[in-house]
Amino acid sequence: MGETIVLYPSPLRGHIVSMLELGRIIRQRHPRFSVIVILSSSSATAPTPVANSSSITVLHLPPSAAAAAEDNQTPFDLARRDTSNLRLALTAIAAAADLRALIIDGFSDAAFPVAAALGVPTYYYFTSGAAALAAFLHFPTLHGSTTKSFKDLGDETLNIPGLPPIKASDMPPVMHDRNWRIYGYILDNCRNMISSSGIIVNTCESLESRIIRVIKEGLCVPDRPTPPIFAVGPLVESKVDGDEGGGDKREKRHECLSWLDSQPSRSVVFLCFGSEGRFSAAQLKEMASGLERSGLKFLWVVRPPPQDASAKSTSGSNDGDDTSIEKFMPEGFLERTRERGMVVKSWAPQIQVLSHGSVGGFVTHCGWNSIIEAVHAGVPMVAWPLYAEQKVNRAFLVEDAALALPLSMSNEDGFVSADELAKRVTQLMVGSGEGKVVRERVLAARDGVMEALSDGGSSQISLAAVAALWKRG
């Protein structure tokens, strides 16, 4: 089998997709390496894409003896129960091939001590951008600087090297309470990442040059050496008809694309919030009112509210319900807007939509895959973060890069008024001032990304640099 790189993503579809894309470019650019992707036994519980290249070998770990179902299991827990089978798989690969490196992501962090015990150099693939990476690398320092939890610090400002000042409450929710089990997992993950052989980041120098420089200078990790950083992206899912987590591949062309074909160039604002973003019924009605007041053409992907009808949820558990979207809209909304708007239930092929010439703006939850897909397509954004590291991403998008406009939220639940949404999407699509700046900057960012990904570009140079380390062994 020769020189081999093993990739081990966590059992989350977005992470699997991004890791497969990394494996694809490793094989494409450095074919001397064989690439094996090991999928957790838990990956079977979520829609799993198939590698787009026959040159990538995909192995599935068998169910673990510790696989009894438990409530409230995190991706960290799912990875932990596979460690014995992962050890057996890596041992078998090392016996049959020249295993040069293991690449893991943050949620598959339980693999780090397994690889260390086998003497396999371990690299982390950070599926988000450099802004979030700066926050994670600095997290152990923040943890040691106070005995309080972020939830107790509230709106107190955190100064993280490379980032605009952000509120403690804007850190990823899994970091908010020091007493939570997942907080300990995240802390261990950050410390292991700092001790790794290197960090591969899904971004590029032109998109986050200042933040990458700050990280490389060691400012985020003041008490220890920072591992080598390799910005090899942005890696956008190739030849897969889907969004960052929105279901299985659709063979037929989605009806929304035909609708877009009939719209003028860059006239449509696209609203989509990832595979896990849901809103309350009240917020959905408010969003509909805002879109109607704006007078703009729109394509809106709507998921039914959580079954408990509370505020936004990260649960995607009721995707398959047959609930009509119309019941969550203001009376007559769909009829009044049918000439200029389209509402799609649950899923749309996000990459294809963003790449369509009729789309001129994107209201996004600030998931990193969505951000890089928008930048890749040259589509400006309105930032509406919902969960995970998305508020950190918003700080980068709005304050650092000026690639998105912010939304004012009226209360702790992040409720956005119809007037605020109408104002921001109008500003994004046709406004002067900030809106014009964002539209111009995202086109420049797109050009920078294309250059980074081209032959001789910064991302190809970074990939060659990490490949050189693998060659040396």
N, C-alpha and C positions, 0 to 999 in steps of 0.2 A: 504493500500500500504506500510505502515511502513516507515522505514528510507530511505530517497530518496536523490539521487544526481542528479542534472540537469546539462546537458552539452549544451552549446549554442555556436556552431561554427559560424564563418563568412561564407557567401555564396560563398566560394571558394573551389573547389573540394579537393585540397590538404589538406586544413584545416579540411574539413569535414571527410575525410578519416582518418586523424591522430586522430581526436577527437573520432571517432567511435572506433578506436583501443584502445584508452585510456578507453573508456567505457567498452570495452570487457574485458580488464585486471582487471578493478575494479570489475566487476561481477565475473570473474574467481577467483580472489584472495580473494575477500571480499564479498561473496554472500549475506551477511546480508543486503546490500544496494540494493535498486532498482535503476536502471539507466534510466533516461529519456533524450533523445536527442531532443532538439527543433531546427528545421531548419527554417531559415528565409524564408519569402515569395519569396525572390530573389534567393533562392537556386534552384528554378525550372528552372532558365535560364542557368544553367550549369549541365553537367552530374553528377548525384548524386548517389554515391554507396549506397547499401543497407546494413544495419547492418548484420554482420555475425553471430549474435546470437539472437535467439528468445527471450532471456531474457532481451534484450534492447528494450525499447519502443521509437518509433520515432514519434514525433508530428510535423506537418507542420503548421506554422503560416499562417493565411489567408492573402490575399493581403491587404495592408494598403490603407486607404483613401488617403494617401499622395503618392501613388505609381505612379503618373504621370511620364512618362519617361522624363529624362533630359540628356543633353549631359554631358560628363566628370564626371559622378558620380563615386565616389570612393567606395570601400567596406565599409568605414566608413559611407558614406551617405546612403547606402543601409540598414545598420543596424539601423541607426537613424530613418528611417521612419517606422520601425517595433516596436518602443519602446512601443506604446500604447497596441498593441496586445501582446507583451511580458509581460507587466505588468499584463494583464488579465490572461494570461496562468500561470504565476508564482503564482498569487493570488489563482487561482483555484487549482493548485497542492498543495499549502500550506494548503488549506482548507481540502483536501482529504488525505494528507500524512504528514509525519514528514519530512519536507524539511530541510536537514542538510547543503547543500552547493550548490552554483551555480558556475560552471566552465565555463569561457569564454576565447576567444583568443583575441589578440590585436585588430583585425578589428571589433570585436563585442563589443568594449569598451563602446558603448552607453548603454549597459546593466548594467554597474557598478552603476550609480546613481539610476537606477530602483531597483536593488537589495538592495542597501543601504537604500532606502526609505521603503522597505518591511522588513528590518532587517535580510536579508539573507546573511550569510558570503559568500564573493566572492573570488574565486581563479582564477588566470590567468594560462592558459595552453600555455606556450611559445613553439610554434611548431618548432622553430629552436633550435640551440645549445646554450651552455653557452657563447661562444665567442660573438655571436650576442646579447645575453641577457646583457652582460657586457656593450656593446655599448649603448643599449637602456636605461639601468638603469642610465648610466652616462650622457645621453643626456641632461636632465635638467640642470646639472652642467655645461656642455659645453655651453648651451644656455645662461646661466647667466654670463659666463666669457667673453663674447664678444658681440658687437653689429653688427658684421659682419656675413654674411651668409657663409656657407661652400663653396658655389660656388665662393665667393670672396677670400676665403683663399687658394683655389687651392691645390697646392702641400705642403702646410704648414703641418707639422707633428702634429698629435693629440696624446696625451699620455692618453690612457684609461687604468685604472687599470686592470691587467690581460691579456691585449692584447699586441702583438708586436706594435711598433710605426706604425701608419697608416696615410696616407694622408687624409686631409679633403675631397678631391674629391672622396675618396674610401668609404665614409659613404653612406648609402642607399640614392638613388636619391631623395626620398620624403623628406629628411631632408636638401636638399641643399639650399633652398631659404626661408628665414624667412617670406617672404610676401605671400607665398602660403597658401591657406586654409588647405591643407593636412598637412603642417608643424605644424599648430596649433593642428590638430587632433592627430598627433604623439606625440607632447609634452604633451597634456592632457592624452593620453594613458600611457605614461611613468610615469607621476605623479600618475595616478590612480593605476597603477601596484605596485608602491612603497607603496601605502596606502592600498593595498589589504591584505587579510588574509594569502596569501601565493602564491608562484609561482611554478608551476609544469613544469619541463623542459624536453624536449625530448632528453635527453642525459644520460650519466652515469658517475660515478666517475672516472673510469679507463680511459675513453676517454678524459675527460677535467678536470682532478683532480685539477690542479693548478688554473685554471680560476674559478672553482666552489668554491674553498677555498677563493680566493680573494673576490668573491661576498659575501660569507657568513660572511667574516670578516668586511663587511660594507665599503670597500674601494671604491666601485663604487658609493655609495650614502653617501657622507661625512657629509651631514647636517641633516640626518634623519635616523631613524632605518630602516634597510633592512628587509623586510618580510622573513619568513621562505622559504627556497629553497629546493625543492624536485626533485632530478634527478631520474626519473623513467623509462628512456628509455635505449637504443633507441627503439622506437616503429616502427616496420616495418610492413607495411600492410600485413595482413594475408589472405591467400586463395582468393586473388583478382588478377586476371590475368591482371595486368596493371601497368603503371608507375605512377608517382606522379600526373599526371593530364592528361594522354594521352587517354582519351575516355572511352567508355563503355566496360564492360567485354566481352572478346572474348571467345566463347565456344569452337571453334576449336583451335587446337594447331597451333601456328603461324609458318609459313613456315621458318622463320629465325632460329627457334629452331632445325628444321630438318637439316638445313644447318650446324648449329653448331655441330650437332651430328657427322658429317663427318670430323671435324677438329681435329688436334692434341691437346693434353692437354695444356691449358694456352697459346695458340698460337695466339689468336684473340684479337685485340684491338677494343673496343666498343666505338662508338662516339654517344652521345645522349645528348640533351640540354633542356630537360623538355618540358612541354606543351606550353610554350610561347616563347621559344627561336628561333629566326629567324636570318638569315644572308643575306647580300646583295648578288646579283648574282656574283659579283666580288669575294667576300670572299668564296663563295661555290666553285668556280672554283679553287681558291688558295688552299683550303682544299683538293680538289680532287688531285691536283698536288702534294701536300705534302704526301698524302697517297700513291700515285703511286711511288714517289721517295723513300719512306721508304722501299718498298719491303715487308712490313708486311701483314699478313692476317688481314682483317678488316670487321666489321659490322657497318654500318653508317646509322643512322636515319636522314633523310633529310626532312625539311619542305620547301615549296616554299618560296621565298623571300617575304617581305611585298609588297603589290600591288603598293606602291609608289616607290618601287625599291631603297629606300634609305638604310641607314645602318641598323644594327640590330634593331629589333623591339620587343616589348613585346606583340604585338597584336597577338591573335590567331584567328582573325576574318575570315581568308580565308582558314581554315583547309579543308573545304569541296570542294575546287576547284579541277578541273580535270587536272590541269597543269602537264605536263610530267616533271619528274625530269631530264630526259636526256638533256633537253634544257639548264640546268644550269651547266652541266658538260663539261669539255674540250672534244673536238671532239675525239671520239673513246675511251674515258676513260673506259666506262662500258665494252666494248669488251676486252680491253687490260687487265683488272683486274678481269675478270669474274671467273678465276680459283682460285683466292685467296681473293676475296672481295664480299660483298653483300651490296647493297644499298636498304634501305627500306623507303618508303614514309610515313612521318608524325608520325608513331606510331610503337612501338615494346613493348612486355611485359618485361619491364625493370627488374623487380625483377627476373623473370625466366632467363633472359639473363645473368645478373650478377652472378646468382647462377650456371650457366652452367660451367662445368669443362673445356671447351675449351676457355673460356674468361680469359685473363691474364692481361688486362689493360682497363682503362676507361677514356675517355676524357669527362669531365663533366662541366656543367655550375655552379657547386658548390651550387645548391639548397640543402637544408639540408636533405630532404628526399632522394635525390640521394646519398649524402655523406654517410648517415647511411646504406643505402642499399648496397653500395660498401664495407663499413667496415664490415658489417654483413657477406658478402660473401668473404671477404679477398682479394678484388681486388684493386690494387694500382691505383692511379689517376694522370692525368694531369689536372691542374686547369685552366678553361677558363670561368671566371665569366662574366655574362651579365647584370644583373639587381638586384633590391631589395638589400638584405644584403649580396649578394654573394661575394663581394670583401672583406668584413670582414671575411666571411667563408674561403676565400682563404688565408688570413693572418694566420688564425689558422692552416689550412691544411698544408701550405708550410713552414711557419716559426716556428710554435710552435710544431706541431705534426709530421712533416715530413712524411705525408701520401700521399703527392702529389708533383709533379714537377710543376714549374711555366711555363708560356709562356710569352715571350717578345712580347709586342704589339708596333707597329711602330708609331702610331699616336693617336690623341684624340678619334677616333672612335673605337679604340681597334683592328685594323686590324692586323692579324697574317699572316706572310709570309709562303709560302710552305716549305721553308728550315727550318724555326723555328719549324713548326709542325712535319716535318719529323724527325728532330733532337730529339725532346722531346719524341715522341712516341717510337722511337728506343731506346732511353735511358731508358724509362720506361720498355719496354718489355725485352730487352736483355743486357742493358748496365751494366757496373760496376759502382763503385762510388756512386753518388747520387741515381741512378736508383735502384741499389742493396739495398741500405739503405731503400728506400721507400717500396720496395717489402717485405723486412723483417719486417719493422715496421707495415705494415698494417696487416700482419698475426698475430703479437703480439697483435695488437689492436682488431682483431677479437676474439682472445681468451679471452681478457679482457671483451669484450662485452658479450660473451656467459656466462662468469662467473657472471657478474653483473645481467643478466636476469634469472639465475638459482635460485633454491630454496636456500634461505639464502644469495643470492647475494645482492650487494649494492642497486640495483634498486628495488628489492623486499622489502628491509628494508626501503627505502625511501617511497615506496607506503604504507607500513604498518604505517609509522609515520604520514602521512597525513590522513590516514583512522582513526587513533586514535584520531586526532583532530575532525573529523566528528562525531565519536561516542560520544565524550564529548559534542558536540553541541555548 
